Amino acid sequence: MEVLEALGVGFVHVFAPTNLAALFVGLLLGLLVAVLPGLTLVMGVVLALPFTYSMHVTPAIILLTAMYVAGTYAGAWTSILFHVPGEPIDVPMLWDGHAMARKGEAAKALGWTLSAALVGGLAAATVMVALAQPVARIALTFSTPEYFAIIFFGLASVVSLGGASLANALISLCAGLLIATVGVDDTYGAHRFTFGVPILSDGIDYLVVMVGAFGLGEVFVRMEQRFRSLPLQSVGDASTRLPSLREAAAVKGTYARGTLLGILIGLVPGAGATVASFLSYGVEAQYGRRKALMGSGIPEGIVAPQTAATASVGGAMIPLMTMGIPGSGATAIILGAFLLHGLQPGPQVFETSREIVYAVFASLFVGVVGMCVIGFFAARYLVKVLELPEVIVSAYVVMCCILGAFAARNNITDVWLIVVFGVVGYLCERFRFPITPMVLGVILGPLAETNFMTTMISFGNDWTVFFTRPISGTIMVIALLTIVYPIFRQLRKRAT
């Protein structure tokens, strides 16, 4: 009752004019940043941070938190409609979300996305309020071996989604990991694969690879087909169409699994919504009721990554508020906002600034609902873009890709690199190499390397530590089984 009473007071604070205005602005900014390829969620929160300096701590944190939660949702629009992920979070949405749109069911795909974001967000917010302190204590026991094991599990899950050829998926993943090593080594400061070229010293940004391979690569494929593929304008005047209760009940297991995974991954500092999204899709493709149909445009392939991505927000806020440990890149910026306003998140903040804490908790509930309401009407008009000829839509995609590549680091080199990876994406499509493992290798490779090297330094180069620690050992075994099982299944199929 004490928690409910504090949460009720938090709702009262959220609906104060200043806080409510900050929430609304944060939602709009989060939706806007998420739909622009190249402008990441973390980048958007960073850009908004200076504008909160003169604000009171409560509306400042509410604004940044609203941007965070909205950013996990709106990027799915471009993935579904244009085959361009606005964020790494939205890459899994390409496989079933865009496939459903290509079948003329874009409105239905957007409806599934909205319902998944609503369920995942509200469920995670509830768990955040109810179980913040006890669950955060468990997350506090994690160290670099556990972080590496989780990232390895994420990589292994995507390899299992490589389609008919596991070998091609492994090659694609290794290519992505190789690309991620270009630049200066974070641990020892050595130059790797730069070949004396200064522009490669800064490394290859994952946004360049992601937007180039998926965005420009898709346009190049369409150009080769002379834009004779299924017409995008077949959607007509459709708007967001929510699933019925019966349809939603048919995939209730997917909602539950995605929400649980999102919360758990959100608890792990540094994992974030991207890992949660990929893992949730991978689990659904491995163990879901209709796993054989994943990638063909079914609701489970939309619900799984979206519920996990949005639910990870609530999970990431738990260690931030209770221990001062950011669970993701965005919460690291929010932590900085707390410190700028003279407030240190941690166990003592529940005693010294209880009203602020529960106002932030309440803002997540209101933010998720507000995000879905705004998204329902905004996506309705966005769908009308599909009425344009596909060549015009493709030109818009090219423009967004190039602007996004340049805006990421204000570097013209990235514009040339995005064209290079557009060609790589096109070649992958032509020769049936899955793009996703490569992109995920670029995104998660640096995280995996950092945690692996830190573990080796901390434990005297003893690699068995990944298997002797109970939590990391369990995750590593599951990850290895995730790789071995598809191989075994293929061998058994050949034998029969």
C-alpha positions in Angstrom: 0.0 0.0 0.0 2.9 2.3 0.7 4.2 1.8 -2.8 0.8 2.3 -4.4 0.3 5.5 -2.3 3.7 6.8 -3.5 2.9 5.9 -7.1 -0.5 7.8 -6.8 1.4 10.9 -5.6 3.7 10.4 -8.6 0.8 10.4 -11.0 -0.4 13.7 -9.5 3.0 15.2 -10.1 3.1 13.9 -13.7 -0.2 15.6 -14.5 1.1 19.0 -13.3 1.2 21.3 -16.4 5.0 21.6 -16.5 5.7 17.9 -16.2 2.9 16.9 -18.6 4.3 19.4 -21.2 7.7 17.9 -20.8 6.3 14.4 -21.2 4.5 15.4 -24.4 7.5 17.1 -25.9 9.7 14.1 -25.0 7.3 11.7 -26.7 7.3 13.8 -29.9 11.0 14.2 -29.9 11.5 10.4 -29.3 9.2 9.5 -32.1 10.9 11.9 -34.5 14.4 10.8 -33.7 13.4 7.1 -34.0 12.0 7.4 -37.5 15.1 9.1 -38.9 17.7 6.6 -39.9 21.1 7.5 -38.6 19.8 9.5 -35.6 20.0 6.9 -32.8 17.9 6.9 -29.6 21.0 7.6 -27.5 22.1 10.5 -29.8 18.6 12.0 -29.5 18.7 11.9 -25.7 22.2 13.4 -25.8 21.0 16.3 -28.0 18.1 17.0 -25.7 20.2 16.9 -22.5 21.5 20.5 -22.8 18.0 21.9 -23.0 17.2 20.4 -19.6 20.0 22.3 -17.8 17.6 25.2 -16.8 14.7 22.9 -15.9 13.7 21.4 -12.6 15.0 17.9 -12.1 11.5 16.2 -12.4 10.4 17.6 -15.8 14.0 17.2 -17.1 14.1 13.4 -16.2 10.5 13.0 -17.4 11.4 14.5 -20.8 14.4 12.3 -21.3 12.6 9.2 -20.1 9.7 9.9 -22.5 12.2 10.2 -25.4 13.7 6.9 -24.3 10.5 4.9 -24.3 9.2 6.5 -27.5 12.4 5.8 -29.3 11.9 2.0 -28.8 8.7 2.2 -30.8 8.6 4.6 -33.7 11.6 3.2 -35.5 9.5 0.1 -36.3 7.5 2.3 -38.7 10.4 2.7 -41.2 11.3 -0.9 -40.8 7.8 -2.0 -41.7 7.1 0.5 -44.4 10.4 1.2 -46.0 12.7 -1.7 -45.0 15.0 0.8 -43.3 15.5 0.3 -39.6 15.5 3.6 -37.7 17.5 2.0 -34.9 19.5 -1.3 -34.4 16.5 -2.2 -32.1 14.3 -2.3 -35.2 16.3 -4.7 -37.4 14.3 -7.8 -36.3 11.2 -5.9 -37.4 12.3 -6.1 -41.0 11.8 -9.8 -41.3 8.1 -10.2 -40.4 7.0 -6.6 -40.2 8.1 -5.6 -43.7 7.1 -9.0 -45.0 3.6 -8.3 -43.8 3.6 -4.9 -45.3 4.7 -6.3 -48.7 1.6 -8.5 -48.6 -0.6 -5.4 -48.4 -1.1 -5.6 -44.6 1.0 -2.6 -43.4 -1.8 -1.3 -41.3 -2.1 -4.7 -39.5 1.7 -4.8 -39.0 1.6 -1.3 -37.4 -1.3 -2.4 -35.2 0.6 -5.4 -33.9 3.6 -3.1 -33.2 1.5 -0.7 -31.3 -0.2 -3.4 -29.2 3.2 -5.0 -28.5 4.7 -1.7 -27.4 1.7 -1.0 -25.1 1.8 -4.5 -23.5 5.5 -4.6 -23.1 5.8 -1.0 -21.8 3.0 -1.3 -19.2 4.0 -4.7 -18.0 7.6 -3.6 -17.5 6.6 -0.4 -15.7 4.5 -2.5 -13.3 7.4 -4.8 -12.6 9.7 -1.8 -12.2 7.5 -0.4 -9.5 6.8 -3.7 -7.7 10.2 -5.4 -7.8 12.8 -2.6 -8.3 15.0 -3.2 -5.2 15.1 -7.1 -5.0 15.6 -7.6 -8.7 18.3 -4.9 -8.8 20.3 -6.8 -6.1 20.4 -9.8 -8.4 21.7 -7.7 -11.3 24.4 -6.3 -9.0 26.0 -9.7 -8.8 26.7 -9.7 -12.6 30.2 -9.1 -13.8 32.0 -9.1 -17.2 31.7 -12.9 -17.7 27.9 -12.7 -17.4 27.9 -9.7 -19.8 29.9 -11.5 -22.4 27.8 -14.7 -22.0 24.6 -12.7 -22.7 26.1 -11.0 -25.7 27.4 -14.3 -27.0 23.9 -15.7 -26.6 22.6 -12.8 -28.7 25.0 -13.5 -31.5 24.3 -17.2 -31.4 20.6 -16.6 -31.6 20.9 -14.5 -34.7 23.1 -17.1 -36.4 20.3 -19.6 -35.9 18.1 -17.3 -37.9 20.4 -17.3 -41.0 17.9 -19.2 -43.1 18.6 -22.4 -45.0 22.4 -22.1 -44.8 23.9 -21.9 -41.4 27.4 -21.7 -43.0 26.4 -18.5 -44.8 25.0 -17.0 -41.5 28.3 -17.8 -39.8 30.3 -16.2 -42.6 28.1 -13.1 -42.4 28.5 -12.9 -38.7 32.3 -13.3 -38.8 32.4 -10.6 -41.5 30.5 -8.2 -39.2 32.8 -9.0 -36.3 35.8 -8.3 -38.5 34.4 -5.0 -39.6 33.9 -4.1 -35.9 37.6 -4.6 -35.3 38.6 -1.8 -37.8 40.1 1.2 -36.0 41.9 1.6 -32.7 41.8 -1.2 -30.1 40.0 0.1 -27.0 42.1 -2.0 -24.6 45.7 -1.6 -25.9 45.3 1.4 -28.3 46.7 -0.5 -31.3 45.7 0.2 -34.9 43.9 -2.7 -36.5 43.1 -3.2 -40.2 43.5 0.5 -40.9 46.2 -0.1 -43.6 47.6 3.3 -43.0 44.4 5.0 -44.1 43.6 7.8 -41.6 39.8 7.7 -42.1 39.7 4.1 -40.9 41.4 5.0 -37.6 38.0 6.1 -36.1 36.6 2.7 -37.0 33.5 2.0 -39.1 30.3 3.2 -37.4 27.6 0.5 -37.0 25.0 3.0 -38.3 26.9 3.2 -41.6 26.8 -0.6 -42.0 23.2 -1.0 -40.8 21.7 1.8 -42.9 23.8 1.1 -45.9 23.3 -2.7 -46.0 19.6 -2.6 -45.3 18.6 0.8 -46.7 20.7 1.4 -49.8 21.1 -2.4 -50.4 17.3 -2.8 -50.7 17.1 0.2 -53.1 19.8 -1.4 -55.3 17.9 -4.6 -55.4 14.7 -2.7 -56.4 16.7 -0.9 -59.1 17.9 -4.2 -60.5 14.3 -5.3 -60.6 13.3 -2.0 -62.2 10.9 -1.5 -59.3 8.7 -4.3 -60.7 8.3 -6.0 -57.3 5.0 -6.0 -55.3 3.7 -2.4 -55.3 4.0 -0.6 -52.0 0.9 1.4 -52.8 -1.2 -1.7 -52.5 -1.9 -0.7 -48.9 -4.3 2.0 -50.1 -5.9 4.2 -47.5 -5.2 1.8 -44.6 -4.5 3.1 -41.1 -3.2 1.4 -38.0 -5.5 -1.6 -37.4 -5.2 -3.0 -33.9 -5.5 -6.8 -33.5 -8.7 -8.2 -32.0 -8.7 -9.7 -28.5 -9.0 -13.1 -30.1 -6.0 -12.5 -32.3 -4.0 -11.1 -29.4 -4.9 -14.1 -27.2 -3.6 -16.4 -29.9 0.0 -15.0 -29.3 -0.2 -14.4 -25.6 2.8 -16.6 -25.1 4.8 -14.4 -27.4 3.7 -11.3 -25.4 4.8 -12.9 -22.2 8.1 -14.2 -23.4 9.0 -10.9 -25.1 8.1 -8.9 -22.0 10.0 -11.2 -19.6 13.2 -11.2 -21.8 13.0 -7.4 -22.2 12.8 -6.8 -18.5 15.6 -9.3 -17.7 18.0 -8.0 -20.5 17.2 -4.4 -19.5 18.4 -5.2 -16.0 21.9 -6.1 -17.3 24.0 -2.9 -17.6 25.1 -2.3 -21.2 22.8 -4.8 -22.8 19.9 -2.6 -23.7 16.9 -2.8 -26.1 19.0 -4.0 -29.1 20.1 -7.2 -27.4 16.6 -7.7 -26.0 15.0 -7.3 -29.4 17.3 -9.8 -31.1 17.2 -12.3 -28.3 13.4 -12.2 -28.1 13.1 -12.8 -31.9 15.7 -15.6 -31.7 13.9 -17.3 -28.9 10.6 -17.1 -30.7 12.2 -18.5 -33.9 13.7 -21.4 -31.9 11.0 -22.3 -29.5 7.8 -20.5 -30.7 4.6 -22.3 -31.6 5.0 -21.3 -35.3 8.7 -21.1 -35.4 8.8 -22.5 -39.0 6.8 -19.5 -40.3 9.0 -16.8 -38.7 10.2 -14.4 -41.4 7.2 -14.9 -43.6 5.1 -12.1 -42.1 3.4 -13.5 -39.0 2.4 -11.5 -35.8 4.8 -13.4 -33.6 7.8 -12.0 -35.5 6.5 -8.4 -34.8 5.3 -8.9 -31.2 8.5 -10.7 -30.0 11.1 -7.9 -30.7 8.7 -5.0 -30.0 7.5 -6.2 -26.6 11.1 -6.9 -25.6 12.5 -3.6 -26.8 9.8 -1.5 -25.0 9.9 -3.7 -21.9 13.7 -3.2 -21.7 13.1 0.4 -20.8 11.5 -0.5 -17.5 14.2 -3.1 -16.8 17.0 -0.6 -17.5 15.4 1.9 -15.1 15.6 -0.5 -12.2 19.4 -0.5 -11.7 19.5 3.1 -12.5 17.1 4.3 -9.9 18.0 1.8 -7.1 21.8 1.6 -7.5 22.9 4.4 -9.9 24.0 1.9 -12.5 22.7 2.7 -16.0 21.2 -0.3 -17.8 21.6 1.1 -21.3 23.2 4.0 -23.2 20.1 6.1 -22.8 19.9 5.6 -19.1 23.6 6.6 -18.9 22.5 10.0 -20.2 19.6 10.1 -17.8 22.0 9.3 -15.0 24.1 12.3 -16.2 20.9 14.5 -16.0 20.3 13.4 -12.4 23.9 14.3 -11.5 23.7 17.6 -13.3 20.7 18.5 -11.1 22.5 17.4 -7.9 20.7 14.1 -7.4 22.6 10.8 -7.1 20.4 7.8 -7.9 20.7 4.9 -5.5 19.1 3.3 -2.5 19.2 6.6 -0.6 17.2 8.4 -3.3 14.0 6.5 -2.2 14.3 8.3 1.1 15.6 11.7 0.2 13.7 12.3 -3.1 10.9 9.8 -3.0 8.5 12.1 -4.9 10.8 12.5 -7.8 11.5 8.8 -8.1 7.8 7.9 -8.2 7.0 10.8 -10.5 9.5 9.2 -13.0 8.0 5.8 -12.4 4.5 7.2 -13.0 5.7 9.0 -16.1 6.6 5.7 -17.7 3.0 4.5 -17.4 1.6 7.7 -18.9 4.4 7.9 -21.5 3.7 4.4 -22.8 0.0 5.1 -23.2 0.6 8.6 -24.7 3.2 7.2 -27.1 0.7 4.6 -28.4 -2.1 7.2 -28.7 0.2 9.6 -30.6 1.6 6.8 -32.7 -1.8 5.5 -33.6 -2.7 8.8 -35.4 0.8 9.6 -36.6 1.3 6.2 -38.3 -2.1 6.6 -39.9 -0.8 9.5 -42.0 2.6 7.9 -42.5 1.0 4.9 -44.2 -0.2 7.3 -46.9 3.4 7.7 -48.1 3.0 4.2 -49.5 0.6 5.6 -52.1 3.6 7.2 -53.9 5.3 5.2 -56.7 8.0 3.0 -55.4 10.7 4.9 -57.2 9.8 8.0 -55.3 9.8 6.1 -52.0 13.2 4.7 -52.8 14.5 8.2 -53.5 13.3 9.3 -50.1 15.0 6.3 -48.5 18.3 7.2 -50.3 18.0 10.7 -49.1 17.4 9.7 -45.5 20.2 7.2 -45.6 22.7 9.7 -46.8 21.6 12.5 -44.5 21.6 10.0 -41.6 25.1 8.8 -42.4 26.5 12.3 -42.5 24.6 13.4 -39.4 25.9 10.5 -37.3 29.5 11.9 -37.1 29.4 14.9 -39.4 31.9 13.1 -41.6 31.7 12.9 -45.4 33.6 9.7 -45.3 30.6 8.0 -43.8 28.6 8.9 -46.9 31.1 7.1 -49.1 31.1 4.1 -46.7 27.4 3.9 -46.7 27.4 3.5 -50.5 30.1 0.8 -50.1 27.9 -1.1 -47.6 24.9 -0.5 -49.8 26.7 -2.5 -52.5 27.7 -5.1 -49.9 24.0 -5.4 -48.9 23.0 -5.8 -52.5 25.7 -8.5 -53.1 24.5 -10.3 -49.9 21.0 -10.4 -51.3 22.2 -11.6 -54.7 24.3 -14.5 -53.3 21.9 -15.3 -50.4 24.1 -14.3 -47.5 21.9 -13.0 -44.6 22.7 -9.4 -43.8 21.4 -9.5 -40.2 24.3 -11.5 -38.7 26.8 -9.2 -40.2 25.0 -6.1 -38.9 24.6 -7.6 -35.4 28.3 -8.6 -35.5 29.2 -4.9 -36.1 26.8 -3.7 -33.3 27.7 -6.3 -30.6 31.2 -7.1 -31.6 32.8 -4.2 -29.6 30.7 -5.0 -26.6 31.7 -8.7 -26.7 35.4 -7.8 -27.2 35.5 -5.3 -24.3 33.8 -7.7 -21.9 36.0 -10.6 -23.0 39.2 -8.7 -22.7 38.2 -7.3 -19.3 37.4 -10.8 -18.1 40.8 -12.2 -19.4 42.7 -9.4 -17.6 40.7 -9.8 -14.4 40.9 -13.6 -14.3 44.4 -14.2 -15.5 43.5 -15.3 -19.0 41.5 -18.2 -17.6 38.8 -18.7 -20.3 37.1 -21.4 -18.2 35.7 -18.7 -16.0 32.8 -18.3 -18.5 31.7 -21.8 -17.7 32.6 -22.2 -14.0 30.5 -19.2 -12.8 26.9 -20.4 -12.4 25.1 -17.7 -14.3 27.5 -17.2 -17.2 28.0 -20.9 -17.4 24.3 -21.6 -17.8 24.0 -18.8 -20.5 27.0 -20.1 -22.4 25.7 -23.6 -22.5 22.3 -22.4 -23.8 24.1 -20.3 -26.4 26.2 -23.2 -27.6 23.1 -25.4 -27.8 21.5 -22.7 -29.8 24.2 -23.1 -32.4 24.6 -26.9 -32.2 20.9 -27.7 -32.4 20.3 -26.3 -35.9 23.4 -28.2 -37.1 22.2 -31.4 -35.6 18.7 -30.8 -37.1 20.2 -30.3 -40.6 22.4 -33.4 -40.3 19.4 -35.5 -39.1 17.3 -34.1 -42.0 20.0 -35.1 -44.5 20.3 -38.6 -42.9 16.6 -39.2 -43.5 
